[in-house]
Amino acid sequence: MSLRSQLINPRFFYCLICSGVLAGCASTSETKPTPNDPWQGWNRGTQSFNDKLDNYVMKPVAKGYQKITPKPVDDSITNFFSNINDIGVTFNDLMQFKLLQSGMDLSRFLVNTTAGVVGIFDVASKIDLPKHNEDFGQTLGFWGVPSGNYLVLPLIGPSSPREAAGLLGDALLNPLTYVSFIGGAATAATSGASVVNITDTRADVMSSEKIIDEAAVDRYDFIKNAYQQRREYLVHDGHPPSLDEDFDLEEDLGLDTNSGNHATGASPTADTTGGAPVTNHSSSMQPSANPSGPAPVIDNSRHLLDLSPPDKK
């Protein structure tokens, strides 16, 4: 078998990916798994492989794409694939019983496909039909399927068992998947469109990469936390579960709320040492005469889970 035929053999390409991932795992074998991240060894190795593939292949291609593609053309390509994605978004809306949103997304697809010339122009956004973000992974989360452990997939990146299953559902809702089954020119066109879509997506996130490189102390933990919080935000439609804010401060501090010091009047305290009695007037003090009222107490406990870059030293 010639070298050229080996390079285009899918089995050979798959083995090449596996060998690269296993090599990365070997280099991070000393990483100990934690209860919150039991697959950390595999994940770090796979992320290392993905980063190298991105640095040597995807990033140079994306930079070249940005350099030769005018901004209007770049926007049109992004709009085209976004319009195709609206088909899957509409079905996921229905499976999550978001009937009003499904009607909006279906209308958005029809408007952009016709008036927007097969989605090249985003006309729908100008008539109050915004883009929504729904996928099959979110649908599984809506129906109570747990996300599972954090998982980094080769070539794909951050994921989880639930989101990996969601990728299969998204592929079944993508019309380009069925076009590729025709074979011949249709398959070649679909493959070319997929390459353009991946390149366009990589070029669009070029600026976000600087935030990770400059702010992250541990690149792996930064990406993991950002991904998990983003998915929770999407699954819960912008209202992820947070820490219980309705806690009793006195109870947390170990104070006895039934003690005599909470009486309404002044109460003298006996001095066991024989000294003068001490009268406690703190409970009988009048409210402050400040017309603006007391300073508000801001509870920031819910922001403990927010992801923010560490301060530079």
PyMOL commands that set and color helices and strands:
alter all, ss='L'
color gray80, all
select helices_A, chain A and resi 3-7+10-27+40-68+71-95+99-114+124-127+136-142+161-172+175-179+185-204+206-215+219-235+249-252+260-262+282-284+301-305
alter helices_A, ss='H'
color red, helices_A
select strands_A, chain A and resi 151-153+157-159+267-269+278-280
alter strands_A, ss='S'
color yellow, strands_A
deselect
rebuild
show_as cartoon
